[in-house]
Amino acid sequence: MLLAIDCGNTNTVFSIWDGEEFLCTLRTSTHHARTADAYFTWYSTLVKHYGIEADITDVVIASTVPRVVFNLRVFADRFFGCRPLVVGKPECLLPVNPRIDEGTVPGPDRLANAVGAFDRHGGDVVVVDFGTATNFDVVSSDGAYVGGVIAPGVNLSLEALHQGAAALPHIDITRPDKVIGTNTVGCIQSGVYWGYSGLIEGLIARIKAEYGLPMKVVGTGGLAPLFDQADVGFDAIEDDLTMHGLTVIYRYNKENGST
């Protein structure tokens, strides 16, 4: 079985893939000092709790936090006896190489999103990924990642607002009933929700106009369903897009002799 690991700035997600479907998905906070032993203690406890029988033979990793990769490599080697495939490393092949400025290193999660979106939806796609940052990933007709947009994430902006303005409380993001708030919480909720809805809708429109061809728009990440309620222009919501992309990248490397 394959263990796919997506390590972001805020959370790290482990998904077990049996070749047909994901058996389970486990989530923990990202912490660069977490050891391989600590990862395994957490992982094995949850797998046992869910009653999953998983004979892991391979591991694929996408990490936007370079300092975490070493311990994840040790984790894979020590407990599963395998050398993990790390997206973004020279030995990890992609079905189609990115076409971006020379010397630019795109985030591994963005590469996985591009591969996953192309596999499920074909080319000419925009992926909007809600994470610590809100990423817009553009995928060409042949499946290449060709660039995009990085905006501050929703929760990051909320935290900055709370820390930078002492009188403003920390709130959870939700869709307010109306745009004009009549109390502090309602005003913040409106500003964040409808403000980000405008940002998403506006950037999608500008990307499409610049791209010059019809494009599908796929939302992913925890907040994608919430902003889909604002009718920002998503054609599909894929909660496991990054993980799916990792399985496709792994399979491509397996078939082409890289693993």
N, C-alpha and C positions, 0 to 999 in steps of 0.2 A: 504494500500500500504506500501511497504518497502522503507525506505531511507537507502542506503548503503553509508558509509563514509570511505574513505581511506585517512588517514592523514600521509603524508610523511614529510621528513625534509624540503623540499622546497615548495611543494604544497599540498593542501587538496582538495579532489575531493568528491563531493556529486552526487549520482545517484539515481533517483527514479525508482523503479522496480514495475510493476503492476502485476507480476506473470507470465507474458509472455515475456515482453521486457522492456528495459530501455526507459522511456519516455523522459528523458533529463539527461545530465551530466553537472554539474557546477563546476568550478574550481576557487580556491582562493589561495593566498599565505598563508603558514603556519606561524602563529604568536601565541606564547603561551599566550600572554596577551589578546587575543581577547575574549570578553565576550560572554555569551549565547545570550544576547540581540543583540550584534553586528552580530553574526552569523545569527540570525533570520532576522534582517533587510536586510542583504545581500541576504540571501536565498529567502525570500518572494518577494523581489523586482525583482529578476531574474525569479522566477517562474511565477509571474504575467506578466512580459515582454514576456515570451515565451508562455503565454496563457495555462499553464498546470493546469488542475484541479486534484490536488493530495491530497487525504485524507490519510495522513500518520498515520498508526496505529502502526508501528514497526520501530526500528532503529537498525542497526548493524554497529559496528565501528572496524576498524583496524587502530591502530596508532603506529607509530614508535617514537612518541614524547610523552612521558608519561605526561608531564605537560599540554598538550592540552586536555587530556581525561576528566578531571573534568568539564571543561566548556562545552564540548560536551554532557556529561551526563546531566548537568543542562539544556542545550538547548533541549534535547529530552524530559526530564521530564516536563519542563515548557511549551513548545509550542505544544507538541504532546501527553502529558500525558502517556508516556511509559518509562519503564526502558530499556535502550539500552543493547543489547548483545555486549560485548566487547571481541574480539578475543584475546586469550592469557590469559584471566582470568580463574580461576579454574571452574567457573560455565559455561563457554563456552565449549561445547563438540565438538570434531572433529570426522569425520567419522573414521579416523585411527590416532592414536597417533604418534607423531614423534619418530623416533628411532635414537637418537643422544646421545652425552655424558651426563651423569647424571649431573644435575645442570645447564645445558645450556638452555637458554631461546631464542628460535628462534624468529625473528621478525614476528609480526602478518601479515604483508604483504606477507612474504615468506610462511607462513602457508596457507593464502588465495590463493596464486599462486599455491601451491601444490594441494589443493583441486580443484581449477578451472581447472587446467591442467588435472588432473586425470578424472574429470567428462567429459571433452570434448575429451580427447585423450587416455584415459586408462593409464596404468602404464609404467614404464621404460621411463621416460621423463626428459629432462633438460629444465628448464625455464630460459631464459636469460632476466632479467628485467632491463631496462635502467632507472635509477632514479638518485638521488643524488649520490648513489653508484650504480655500475653495479653488480647485484647479479646473481649468477648461482645457481638455486635450483634443487636438484635432487629428483625425485619422484620414489619410488620403484614400483614393479609390483602390490602391493596391495593398493597403494595410499598413503603410508606413506612418509612424508618428512624425508629424511635420510642424509641431509647435503648439502654442496655446497661450493661456493667460493664467497668472497666479494672483489671486485676491486674498486678503485676510479672511480667515475662517470666521464663521458666525460666533462660535463660543469664544474665540480669541478676542473678537471685537467687544463682546459683552464683558469679558474680564477686564479688558483695557479701560472700558468706560467706567466700570465699577471702581477700579484702582485709581483712575485719573480724576474722578469727580467724587469727592468724599460724601456728598449729600445723596448720591444716587445709589440705590440698593442693587445687589446682585439678583438677577431674575433668571428664570428658565425661559427659553425661547418657545413661543407658542403663537398660533395665529389669533390675533385679536379680532373681536367682533366688528370693530369699526376702525377707521384710519385715525380719526381725531380722538386722541386720548383725553379722558377727563380726570385722570389722576397720574401720579408719577410712573407707576408700574405700567399703566396702559400706554402712556406716551413712549416709554422705552420699548415696550413690546411692538408698538406700531412702527417706530423708527427702525428697529432691527428687522422685523419680519417684512414689512412692505419696502423698506429700503433695500434689503438684500434681494427681494423679489424683483425690484426695478433693476438692480445691478445685473442679476442673472438674465432677465429678459433682454436688457439692453445689450449686454455683451454677446449673447447668442445672436441677436439681430445683426450686430456689427461683424461678427465672425462670418455669418452667412453671406453678408453683403460683400465682404472682402474676398471670400473664397470663390464666390461667383457661380456655385453649383448647388442644386438641392442637397440638403444635408438632413440626416436624422440626428436627434438629440437624445442622449441617454443619461439619465441621472443615477448616481450611485453614492453610497455613504449614508450614514445614519439619518441625516436630515433631509435626504432627497424626497421621501414621501410627504414630509410636512410642506416643503416648498412646491411640490407638485399640486397641492391644493390651491395655490395661487395662480395656477394656469400659466406658468412661465414659459411653456413651450416644449416640455419633455414628450418624446414619443414613446419612451419606455423607462421603467425603473428596474434596475438590476442590483439587488442587494449583495450579490456575491461576484460582481464583475471582476474585481482585482484578483480574487482567488481563482476564478475561472481562467483568467489570463495566465496565471502561474501554471495551471495544469496544462494549458496549451503549449506554453514555452517549454515546460518539462518534456512533454511528448515529442515536440519538435527536436529537442536535443537528443532524446533517446533514439529517435529514428535516424538522426544524422550523425550518430556516433560520438556525441560530446559527453554522454554520461555512462 
